[in-house]
Amino acid sequence: MIIAPDATYTVAEAGVVLERSERQVLRYLEAGRLRGSRASGRWILTALHIWEFQGIADAMLENWRNYCRLAEQELEIKKNQDLTPSGE
């Protein structure tokens, strides 16, 4: 499954992804080992934050770029097919 780098996660969801407890994720955030932001007193993490923590950010961003390129190409092909008269 392709996940956008700006997809957001709660601490609990990040714990599932990282296979860590919520408390451990909170410790990582408080220690600055894992990036995140606080909104209304709650931590919010992005997929990019998690990928950076895992050391896979560059590879995952490249996968995302490739996915976006392919999606754009497919849209362009569909658009061109829709513009082609059906009698040809």
N, C-alpha and C positions, 0 to 999 in steps of 0.2 A: 504494500500500500504506500502511495506517495503522500507525504505529509508536508504541508506548507511550513516554511521556516517561522512564520508568524502565528502558527497555531498555538493557542494558549492552553495551559494546564494549571490545575490546582496543585497544591502540595501532595494531596492524596493521589491524584492522577500521575504526577511525576514519580511518586514512589512506586507505582505499578510499573511504569516504563523502566525505571532504574533498578527495579527489584530490591527496593529498600523500604524501610518503614517511613511513615510520615515524619516521625520524630527525627530520624536520621537525615531526611531531606531538609528539615528545618535547621538541623545542626550545620549542614553544608551551606545553607543560605546565610545563616548567622555568622559563620566563619569566613564567608566570602569565597568559598571554594566553588559554589554554584551561584550563577547570576540569576536574578529575578527582580521583580519590582513589587512594591506594596501598593495595593489599591484598597481603600477603605479598611485598612488594617490587616488585609489578607495578602499573602504572597501570590503572585501570578508569575508563571514561568512560560517561556515560549519554547517551541521545539528547538530553535537555535540555541537557547541557553542549555538545554539538555544535551544537544549534540556537542557543544563546546566542552561540557563537563565530561562527556564520554570520549572526547578526542576524535570525533568523526565528523566535525562540522564541515570541513572542506569537501569531503566525499559526498555528504548528504546535500550540500548546496549545489554541487555539480550535477547530482541526480535531479534535483529540482529544476535547474536550468535546462537540462536535456528534456525533461518532461514538458516544460513550458514551450520549448521550441517545437517539439512534436505536436503538441496541442495546437499551436499556431499554424503549423503546416496542414494539419487535418482540417482546421477551420477554413483555410485558404482553398484547399481542394474542394471542400463542400460548397463553398461560395462559388467557385468556378463551375462546378457541376450544376448548381442551381441557375446559373446564368446561361448555360448552354441550352439552346432550343431542343426540345424533345424529339424533333423530327430528324435530327442529324445523327 
